[in-house]
Amino acid sequence: MGKKCSIIIPTKDKNSRLYLTLKCLEPQMTDETEVIVVFDGCREETVEEFKTFTWSMDIKPIISKQNVGRAAARNLGLREATGDVVIFLDDDRLTRGDFIKGHLARHTGEPCVVLGERMDAKVTENELLDLMNENRLEDVLDFVSKHSKKEFYYNIKKWFVRKPRGSYRFMTFITGNVSIDRCLMNDIAGFDESFKGWGYEDTDVGYRLAQKDIPYYQDNSIICYHLLHPHVKAQKAKEELINLKHLKSKFPDDRVLGGAIRFYTLKAKLKL
């Protein structure tokens, strides 16, 4: 018998994107897979609209009335997960039919981290609404793929995982498309919920796993299409700086992590 899989998706008031994310997963579901959606402080109308969607699969909803943040939301999902393997997926990631199988195929040996490929897709809100009404899933994915390109910074990160136990491999742990044996998440007690807002709660998890000598594997055939969305740059930069300071304070004398943090600050043009 193969390993059972839990897919954890935190969401915050993005029903059109979430709908398409789940629509792509629906034909991939088996008795050995489960989807957990964590509504993280969503508006009441968001949750009510979601209830009107119909699926041929069971979805475990977790509703947090307070916005607890991405780290805490994923921990809520982990507490409900029953799978041997956990796939962390965002609420704006479309996947093709071999996505789940691709992740599980890499979890047949020692516990590990598996990183998939990311493509960035520029799709307007009106186009998203049209895609929600499209009956053929392949037409949806073909449209999105034609509006996609490889994310530059994501490609840079792949250099850090050329070796399964490379020193800087933790920098590739991005929760939009990553799978991990659930026992490993239990070993490190999940995400650090002190991380609030945007950034580095996943880097922290990746670093703590690397400290335990866990191997990382990149598989570019496991593709997700990231539906880009606007954000307030000033707010994002503020949250990023706070979280970087917290990450540095956890491991103040670590040379490798210090090098990674310098890279992040240069990339984001931030000063610690």
N, C-alpha and C positions, 0 to 999 in steps of 0.2 A: 504494500500500500504506500502511495506517495505521501508527501507531507501536506498537511492542511495549511491554508493560507488565509490570513486576515489582512484586508486592505483598509487602512485608516485614512480618512479624509476630513480634515478640519475645514469649516466653511464660515464665511462672514458676509451675508447679504449679497451673494452672487449666484442667484438661482439659475440664470440662463447658462452660465458656464458650468455650474454643478450638474445641471440636467444633461448637458452634452457629455460631460465626464462620465456620468453614470450610464448613459446610453451606450457609450463605447465599451464599458465593462460588461454590460448585460449579457451579450452572447458568449462571453468568455466564462461565465459562472458555472460551477459544478457543485456537487454536494460537499466538496472539500474546500470550498472558498466561501468567504463571507465579506461583506462590505459594512463598515462602520462609519457613519457620518456624524461628526461632532459639530453641532450648531453653537458657535462661540459668540454668545451675546447678540444673536441676530434679532432683527425687528420681528414683532409678532406676525406681521403680514408676510414676511419671508417664510416662516415656518408653516403658516396656513396655506400659502401657495404651494409649497413643497408637498403638502398632504394631498393636493389635487393630482399630482403626477402618478401615473400607474406604471407598475413594473412587473415583469415576469420573474423577478428575483426578490428575495427577502433582503431588506436593508435594516440594519440596526441603527436607529437614530438615538443620539445622546444630545439632550438640550440643556445647555448652560445658559441661564438667563443673564448672567453677568459675563462680560467679555474678559476671559481669563488669560488670553494670549495664546500664541501658537504652541509654546512648550507645554503649558498646562493642558491645552485642548488635546494634544496628542497623547499625553499621559492618561487622560480620561478614556481615550480610545483603547490604549494599551490595557487598561484594567478590565475592559470588556472583551478583549481579543482572546480567541481560543486556538488560533492557528499556530503551527510550529514555526512558520515564517510570517513576518510582518512586512507588507509593502506600504511605505509611506508615499501617498500621492496627494497632490494639491487639488483644490476644487476647480481648477482651470486647466486641466491636463487631459487631452484626448489621446487615446491609445488604440493601436490596431489589435487585431484578433489574437495575436500570438504574444501579447504583452505579459499576461500572467504566467503562461507556460514558459516564457523566456526567463523570467525571474526564478521560477521554481526549478528549472533545469539546472541552475547553477548552485542549488542548495542540496546537493546529494552527498557531499563529503563533510569535511570539518566545518563547524560554524563559521560564517563569513559575512562580509558586506558585499552586495552586488549593486553596481551603479549603472544606470541606463543612460541613453542618449537624450538630449533635449534639443528641440527645434522651437524657435520663437515664431509665433504666428500673429500677424497684424490683421485683425478682423474687427469691423465696426459693430456697434451694438445692434444696428438694424440687420446686419448680416447674420449676427448670432440668432436673432429672433427668427429669421428665415431658415437657418439651419435647424432650429428646434422643430420646425414643421416639415423638415425633409424626411421622407419615409426610408430612403435608402442610406444606410450608414456609410457605405463605401463612397457615396457622393459627398457626404459630409466630410469625410477624411480626405478625399481627393481635393476638395475645395480648400480645406485648411492647409494641406501640404503645399499647394501651389502658392500660398501666401506666407510660407515659412522660410526661415533661414537659420543656419547654425548660430547660436549665441557665442560671440567672440570670447568673452571671459570664461565661459563654460569649457571652451576648447583649450584654453590655457591650463585649466585645472587638470585636464587629462594627463598632462606631463607628470603630475605628482603621483599618479597611480600606475605608472609603467611597470613597477615592481609591486607585487601584492603586499609586501611589507616595507615599502619605501617610507622614509622618515616623515615626509610631508603628505602622506596619503589622506590624512584626516581632513585636509582642505577640500577634498572632493565629496565629502559627506553632505549632500544637498537633499533635503527631504521631499523635493518635488517628484523624484523618480529613483527611489532606493529601496532595497529589500535587505532584511537582516533576520537571522534566526532569533526568535523571540526570547530564547533563553539568555542571549547576550544583553538584550535590553533589560531583562530582569536583573542580571548580574551588576549592571551599573545604575540600577534604580531609576531608569528612564531619563527623561529630560529634566534639566535644572529649571524649575519654574520661576527662578529669579530673573530669567531673561524675559523682558516684556517688549512689546512692540516688534520692530523689524530687526532681524539679523542675529546670527552667530549662536543661536541655541542649537542648531544642527552641527556647527563646527565644534562646539563643546562636546557633544555626544561623540562625534567622529574622533576627537582627540582622546577622550577617555577610553574608547574602544582600541585605538592604536596603542595606548599604554599597556593594554592587556595582550598585545601581540596578535590581534585579530587581522587576518588577511583581507584585502580589498581587491575586487575584480571589476574591471570596466567591460561592459558588453554593449557595443554601439548598435547592435541589432534590436535592442529593447528601447524602442523610440516612444517618446511622448511629445505632443505638440502643445506648447505653452501658449494659451490665449492671453496675450499681453493686455494689461489694463493700466489706466493712469494712476499716479500716486502723487502726493504732495512731497516734493523733493526736500523742502526744508524740514518737514516733520520726519521724513525717513532718515535724513542725515543726523538729526538730533537723537533719534532712537538708536541708530547704528553706533554712534559715539558712546552712548551710555552702555550698550551691550559689549562693545569692545573693551571698555574700561573694566567691566565686570569680569570678562573672560581673562584679561591680564591679571586681575587681582587674585584669581583662583590659582594661577600657576606663575607667580611673579618671577621666579628664577629659572624658568625653563627656556633654554636657548632656542630649541626648535620652534616652540610655540611663539616665542618672541619674534623670530624671523617671519613667521606667518602673519603676525599682527602688524609688523612693519609693512608687509606687502599689502594688507587690507587697507591700512591708513593711506598709503600712497595711491592706491586705486580709487579710494573714495575721497581723496583730498581732505583728510581729517587730521587733526592734531590731538594726540592724547595728552 
